[in-house]
Amino acid sequence: MTVGFGESIVLPMNPRFMKLFPNIEIKLELTERVVDLVEENIDVAIRSGRIADSTMIAKRLAFNYFL
């Protein structure tokens, strides 16, 4: 996920999530680069914009009103 989204939205929710689900291991990568999910063996990604690969499954998490 992007640095801005991760820092402002996801990281503040992390302590509560870990308290509710202590057996789930989370590794977050905050980056502005486009990550190859298959090549880098990533299970879940949070991205903004359109999906280039139509084989991916996407769910809208939020609207980006700044585009």
N, CA, C and O atoms as a MOPAC input file, in Angstrom:
PM7 MOZYME 1SCF
protein

 N      0.84100 1    -1.17200 1     0.00000 1
 C      0.00000 1     0.00000 1     0.00000 1
 C      0.88300 1     1.23100 1     0.00000 1
 O      2.06500 1     1.16600 1     0.34000 1
 N      0.30600 1     2.33500 1    -0.37900 1
 C      1.09300 1     3.56000 1    -0.40200 1
 C      1.44200 1     3.99900 1     1.01500 1
 O      0.76700 1     3.64700 1     1.98200 1
 N      2.50000 1     4.76700 1     1.10500 1
 C      2.96300 1     5.24900 1     2.40400 1
 C      1.87600 1     6.10100 1     3.07400 1
 O      1.57800 1     5.91200 1     4.25300 1
 N      1.30000 1     7.01200 1     2.34100 1
 C      0.28800 1     7.89700 1     2.91100 1
 C     -0.92700 1     7.15700 1     3.44200 1
 O     -1.38000 1     7.42600 1     4.55500 1
 N     -1.46400 1     6.22300 1     2.65300 1
 C     -2.63000 1     5.44800 1     3.08900 1
 C     -2.27700 1     4.57400 1     4.28400 1
 O     -3.04200 1     4.47800 1     5.24300 1
 N     -1.12100 1     3.94500 1     4.21800 1
 C     -0.70300 1     3.07500 1     5.31600 1
 C     -0.53400 1     3.82300 1     6.61800 1
 O     -1.00500 1     3.37700 1     7.66400 1
 N      0.14300 1     4.97200 1     6.55800 1
 C      0.39800 1     5.74200 1     7.77500 1
 C     -0.86500 1     6.37200 1     8.34400 1
 O     -1.03100 1     6.42700 1     9.56200 1
 N     -1.75700 1     6.84700 1     7.48100 1
 C     -2.92000 1     7.57000 1     7.98300 1
 C     -4.11900 1     6.67500 1     8.29500 1
 O     -4.92300 1     7.01300 1     9.16500 1
 N     -4.25600 1     5.54900 1     7.60800 1
 C     -5.43900 1     4.70500 1     7.77200 1
 C     -5.11800 1     3.35100 1     8.40900 1
 O     -5.73400 1     2.98400 1     9.40900 1
 N     -4.18100 1     2.61600 1     7.85400 1
 C     -3.95800 1     1.22700 1     8.26100 1
 C     -3.17400 1     1.09900 1     9.57300 1
 O     -3.59200 1     0.36100 1    10.46500 1
 N     -2.06900 1     1.79100 1     9.69900 1
 C     -1.25100 1     1.65100 1    10.91000 1
 C     -2.00000 1     2.01500 1    12.19000 1
 O     -1.81900 1     1.32600 1    13.19400 1
 N     -2.83200 1     3.06000 1    12.21200 1
 C     -3.58200 1     3.33800 1    13.43400 1
 C     -4.55800 1     2.21600 1    13.82900 1
 O     -4.89700 1     2.08500 1    15.00500 1
 N     -5.00800 1     1.41300 1    12.86600 1
 C     -5.93100 1     0.31600 1    13.16200 1
 C     -5.21000 1    -0.95800 1    13.58600 1
 O     -5.84100 1    -1.87600 1    14.10900 1
 N     -3.91700 1    -1.02700 1    13.37200 1
 C     -3.15800 1    -2.25100 1    13.60300 1
 C     -3.21300 1    -2.75600 1    15.04800 1
 O     -3.41900 1    -3.95400 1    15.24000 1
 N     -3.04000 1    -1.91800 1    16.07200 1
 C     -3.09400 1    -2.45600 1    17.44700 1
 C     -4.42500 1    -3.13200 1    17.77400 1
 O     -4.44200 1    -4.18800 1    18.40500 1
 N     -5.52500 1    -2.54100 1    17.35600 1
 C     -6.83800 1    -3.15100 1    17.63800 1
 C     -6.99500 1    -4.47800 1    16.88300 1
 O     -7.49600 1    -5.45900 1    17.43300 1
 N     -6.55700 1    -4.49400 1    15.61000 1
 C     -6.62900 1    -5.71700 1    14.81900 1
 C     -5.81700 1    -6.82600 1    15.48500 1
 O     -6.29100 1    -7.95600 1    15.60300 1
 N     -4.60100 1    -6.50800 1    15.91800 1
 C     -3.74200 1    -7.51700 1    16.53800 1
 C     -4.32300 1    -8.01600 1    17.86200 1
 O     -4.11500 1    -9.17000 1    18.23800 1
 N     -5.04800 1    -7.15200 1    18.56500 1
 C     -5.69200 1    -7.57200 1    19.81000 1
 C     -6.85100 1    -8.52700 1    19.51900 1
 O     -7.06300 1    -9.49900 1    20.24300 1
 N     -7.59900 1    -8.23400 1    18.44600 1
 C     -8.72500 1    -9.09000 1    18.07000 1
 C     -8.28200 1   -10.40200 1    17.43200 1
 O     -8.93900 1   -11.42900 1    17.60000 1
 N     -7.17400 1   -10.37000 1    16.70400 1
 C     -6.69500 1   -11.54800 1    15.96000 1
 C     -5.21100 1   -11.78900 1    16.25700 1
 O     -4.37400 1   -11.58300 1    15.37900 1
 N     -4.87300 1   -12.21500 1    17.45800 1
 C     -3.46200 1   -12.34000 1    17.85300 1
 C     -2.68700 1   -13.42500 1    17.10600 1
 O     -1.45600 1   -13.40400 1    17.11200 1
 N     -3.36500 1   -14.36000 1    16.47100 1
 C     -2.67000 1   -15.44600 1    15.77500 1
 C     -2.38900 1   -15.13900 1    14.30100 1
 O     -1.81600 1   -15.96900 1    13.59500 1
 N     -2.77900 1   -13.98100 1    13.84500 1
 C     -2.51200 1   -13.59600 1    12.45400 1
 C     -1.23200 1   -12.77400 1    12.40800 1
 O     -1.07500 1   -11.79900 1    13.14300 1
 N     -0.33000 1   -13.18200 1    11.54100 1
 C      0.92600 1   -12.45700 1    11.36100 1
 C      0.78400 1   -11.50000 1    10.18500 1
 O      0.39800 1   -11.90400 1     9.08800 1
 N      1.09400 1   -10.24500 1    10.42000 1
 C      0.98700 1    -9.22800 1     9.38100 1
 C      2.37300 1    -8.65900 1     9.09500 1
 O      3.11500 1    -8.30500 1    10.01200 1
 N      2.70300 1    -8.58000 1     7.83100 1
 C      3.92200 1    -7.90200 1     7.39000 1
 C      3.47900 1    -6.81900 1     6.42200 1
 O      2.96200 1    -7.12000 1     5.34600 1
 N      3.67700 1    -5.56700 1     6.79400 1
 C      3.25100 1    -4.45200 1     5.96400 1
 C      4.43200 1    -3.88300 1     5.20200 1
 O      5.51900 1    -3.71600 1     5.75500 1
 N      4.21400 1    -3.58700 1     3.93500 1
 C      5.20800 1    -2.87800 1     3.14000 1
 C      4.54700 1    -1.60900 1     2.62100 1
 O      3.60500 1    -1.66000 1     1.82900 1
 N      5.04600 1    -0.49600 1     3.07000 1
 C      4.54900 1     0.78800 1     2.60400 1
 C      5.51100 1     1.29100 1     1.54200 1
 O      6.68400 1     1.54100 1     1.82000 1
 N      5.00500 1     1.43700 1     0.32200 1
 C      5.87600 1     1.83400 1    -0.78400 1
 C      5.07000 1     2.53900 1    -1.85900 1
 O      3.86400 1     2.33100 1    -1.98900 1
 N      5.73800 1     3.35800 1    -2.61100 1
 C      5.09600 1     4.03500 1    -3.72700 1
 C      5.31400 1     3.27300 1    -5.04100 1
 O      4.74600 1     3.64200 1    -6.06900 1
 N      6.12000 1     2.23200 1    -5.01200 1
 C      6.37500 1     1.48200 1    -6.25100 1
 C      5.25600 1     0.48200 1    -6.50900 1
 O      4.57400 1     0.05000 1    -5.57900 1
 N      5.07000 1     0.11700 1    -7.76800 1
 C      4.08300 1    -0.89600 1    -8.13500 1
 C      4.72400 1    -2.26000 1    -7.90000 1
 O      5.75100 1    -2.58700 1    -8.49500 1
 N      4.11300 1    -3.04300 1    -7.03600 1
 C      4.65700 1    -4.33200 1    -6.62800 1
 C      4.05800 1    -5.43400 1    -7.49400 1
 O      2.85600 1    -5.43100 1    -7.76200 1
 N      4.89600 1    -6.38300 1    -7.93400 1
 C      4.42100 1    -7.56500 1    -8.66000 1
 C      3.98100 1    -8.57800 1    -7.60700 1
 O      4.81300 1    -9.22500 1    -6.97100 1
 N      2.67300 1    -8.71000 1    -7.43100 1
 C      2.13400 1    -9.52800 1    -6.34800 1
 C      2.52800 1   -10.99500 1    -6.46500 1
 O      2.82500 1   -11.63900 1    -5.45900 1
 N      2.53200 1   -11.52300 1    -7.67500 1
 C      2.87900 1   -12.93300 1    -7.87500 1
 C      4.36700 1   -13.14200 1    -7.65900 1
 O      4.77000 1   -14.03500 1    -6.91400 1
 N      5.18200 1   -12.32800 1    -8.30400 1
 C      6.64300 1   -12.46400 1    -8.21300 1
 C      7.13900 1   -12.31400 1    -6.77700 1
 O      8.07500 1   -13.00000 1    -6.36700 1
 N      6.51500 1   -11.42100 1    -6.01500 1
 C      6.97300 1   -11.15600 1    -4.65300 1
 C      6.17800 1   -11.92000 1    -3.60200 1
 O      6.33200 1   -11.68700 1    -2.40300 1
 N      5.31600 1   -12.84700 1    -4.06800 1
 C      4.55800 1   -13.73700 1    -3.17800 1
 C      3.75300 1   -12.96100 1    -2.13000 1
 O      3.83700 1   -13.23700 1    -0.93300 1
 N      2.97800 1   -11.99400 1    -2.60500 1
 C      2.16800 1   -11.15800 1    -1.72700 1
 C      0.72300 1   -11.63700 1    -1.79100 1
 O      0.17300 1   -11.82400 1    -2.87600 1
 N      0.11000 1   -11.83600 1    -0.62400 1
 C     -1.25800 1   -12.34800 1    -0.54600 1
 C     -2.30700 1   -11.25900 1    -0.74900 1
 O     -3.30800 1   -11.48000 1    -1.43000 1
 N     -2.08400 1   -10.09000 1    -0.16200 1
 C     -3.07100 1    -9.01200 1    -0.20400 1
 C     -2.34300 1    -7.69900 1    -0.44400 1
 O     -1.29200 1    -7.44200 1     0.14300 1
 N     -2.90700 1    -6.88000 1    -1.30700 1
 C     -2.34300 1    -5.55200 1    -1.56400 1
 C     -3.45800 1    -4.52200 1    -1.50300 1
 O     -4.59800 1    -4.79400 1    -1.88100 1
 N     -3.11600 1    -3.35000 1    -1.02900 1
 C     -4.04400 1    -2.22400 1    -1.06100 1
 C     -3.47100 1    -1.23900 1    -2.07100 1
 O     -2.37400 1    -0.70800 1    -1.89500 1
 N     -4.23300 1    -1.00900 1    -3.12900 1
 C     -3.77800 1    -0.14200 1    -4.21500 1
 C     -4.83400 1     0.89400 1    -4.52500 1
 O     -5.99800 1     0.75200 1    -4.15300 1
 N     -4.41100 1     1.92900 1    -5.20900 1
 C     -5.37000 1     2.92800 1    -5.67200 1
 C     -5.35900 1     2.92900 1    -7.19500 1
 O     -4.35400 1     2.58800 1    -7.81800 1
 N     -6.46500 1     3.30900 1    -7.77600 1
 C     -6.55500 1     3.36100 1    -9.22900 1
 C     -7.12800 1     2.08400 1    -9.80900 1
 O     -7.66900 1     1.24300 1    -9.09100 1
 N     -7.00300 1     1.95500 1   -11.10500 1
 C     -7.53600 1     0.79100 1   -11.81700 1
 C     -6.55100 1    -0.38100 1   -11.77200 1
 O     -5.34000 1    -0.18900 1   -11.66100 1
 N     -7.09300 1    -1.58500 1   -11.86000 1
 C     -6.26300 1    -2.79400 1   -11.88800 1
 C     -5.88000 1    -3.09500 1   -13.32800 1
 O     -6.73800 1    -3.17100 1   -14.20800 1
 N     -4.59000 1    -3.26500 1   -13.55900 1
 C     -4.11200 1    -3.56500 1   -14.90500 1
 C     -4.36000 1    -5.02300 1   -15.28000 1
 O     -4.68100 1    -5.31400 1   -16.43300 1
 N     -4.21800 1    -5.93800 1   -14.33300 1
 C     -4.37700 1    -7.37000 1   -14.58200 1
 C     -5.81400 1    -7.77700 1   -14.25600 1
 O     -6.22700 1    -7.72800 1   -13.09800 1
 N     -6.56700 1    -8.17500 1   -15.26900 1
 C     -7.98200 1    -8.48900 1   -15.05600 1
 C     -8.20500 1    -9.79800 1   -14.30500 1
 O     -9.35000 1   -10.10300 1   -13.96900 1
 N     -7.16600 1   -10.58600 1   -14.02600 1
 C     -7.33300 1   -11.82400 1   -13.26400 1
 C     -7.33700 1   -11.56500 1   -11.75900 1
 O     -7.61600 1   -12.47400 1   -10.97700 1
 N     -7.03200 1   -10.34700 1   -11.35000 1
 C     -7.03100 1   -10.01800 1    -9.92800 1
 C     -8.45200 1    -9.74000 1    -9.45400 1
 O     -9.30500 1    -9.29300 1   -10.22000 1
 N     -8.68400 1   -10.01300 1    -8.18700 1
 C     -9.97300 1    -9.72200 1    -7.56400 1
 C     -9.81000 1    -8.45600 1    -6.74200 1
 O     -8.86700 1    -8.33100 1    -5.96100 1
 N    -10.72700 1    -7.51900 1    -6.92000 1
 C    -10.61700 1    -6.23600 1    -6.21900 1
 C    -11.89400 1    -5.92800 1    -5.45300 1
 O    -12.99200 1    -6.28100 1    -5.88300 1
 N    -11.74000 1    -5.27800 1    -4.33100 1
 C    -12.85300 1    -4.77900 1    -3.51700 1
 C    -12.55400 1    -3.31800 1    -3.19800 1
 O    -11.44300 1    -2.97800 1    -2.79400 1
 N    -13.54800 1    -2.46400 1    -3.38200 1
 C    -13.35800 1    -1.05100 1    -3.06000 1
 C    -13.36800 1    -0.89000 1    -1.54300 1
 O    -14.29500 1    -1.33400 1    -0.86500 1
 N    -12.31800 1    -0.24500 1    -1.02100 1
 C    -12.22900 1     0.03500 1     0.40700 1
 C    -12.68600 1     1.45300 1     0.72600 1
 O    -13.26000 1     1.71200 1     1.78400 1
 N    -12.42500 1     2.36300 1    -0.20200 1
 C    -12.76100 1     3.76400 1     0.02600 1
 C    -12.77200 1     4.49000 1    -1.32100 1
 O    -12.23000 1     4.00000 1    -2.31200 1
 N    -13.39000 1     5.65100 1    -1.33500 1
 C    -13.34200 1     6.50300 1    -2.51300 1
 C    -12.19400 1     7.47600 1    -2.36300 1
 O    -11.93000 1     7.96700 1    -1.26500 1
 N    -11.51200 1     7.75600 1    -3.45700 1
 C    -10.43300 1     8.73300 1    -3.44400 1
 C    -10.97300 1     9.99700 1    -4.10400 1
 O    -11.04700 1    10.08100 1    -5.33000 1
 N    -11.34200 1    10.96200 1    -3.30000 1
 C    -11.94700 1    12.19200 1    -3.81400 1
 C    -10.90300 1    13.18700 1    -4.32600 1
 O    -11.26100 1    14.25000 1    -4.83300 1
 N     -9.63200 1    12.85500 1    -4.20000 1
 C     -8.58100 1    13.77900 1    -4.60700 1
 C     -8.07600 1    13.51700 1    -6.01400 1
 O     -7.15300 1    14.19100 1    -6.47100 1
 N     -8.66900 1    12.54100 1    -6.71900 1
 C     -8.24300 1    12.25200 1    -8.10300 1
 C     -8.88000 1    13.20800 1    -9.07700 1
 O     -8.63700 1    13.11600 1   -10.28100 1

